[in-house]
Amino acid sequence: MAGKPDLSEAKFLTVAEVAAMMRVSKMTVYRLVHGGDLPAVRVGRSFRVREDDANEYIRNSFYNAG
């Protein structure tokens, strides 16, 4: 399938794990997911975020204050 990521090796994180990784609250992660800034998969009543997507979000969020 062209253009689709291979999910067979993907590691999925819970909202709590993403929040701990980013050192923010779970509510902040939920806001990012609901706002479309952080891709997530809904599993039942909870969300899972690919570790690669969380890392990409962090990489793209660096702010140069200088």
Helices and strands as residue ranges (DSSP letters): E 12-14, H 15-22, H 26-34, E 41-43, E 46-50, H 51-60
